[in-house]
Amino acid sequence: VKTTVYVTDMKIYGTINEVYGSYMTDPYPSREVVCVKELPLGANLEISMIAAKD
């Protein structure tokens, strides 16, 4: 299980942590946050997640 979060502004990193923590439980999946110049359609956040089902 792994999550990649793409953002255009790292100032929202704290908010990402808060929201992520409200959806995920311990043990938390692997996560990376990547700052990019821009995202499609003017978005400021994109999340990609790979998950497995038991």
C-alpha positions, 0 to 999 in steps of 0.5 A: 500500500502506497500513497503519492500526493502531488501538490503545487504549494508545500504550504498545505503540507500541514493540512495534508497531514491532518486530512490524511490522518483522519482517513488512515489508521495505524499502521499508516501506508507508505506516503510521499508528497511531491511538489510540482510546478503545475497539475492538469486542469489547474488542480493544486492537489492530486492523490495516487494510491495503490491498495490491496484487499485482504 
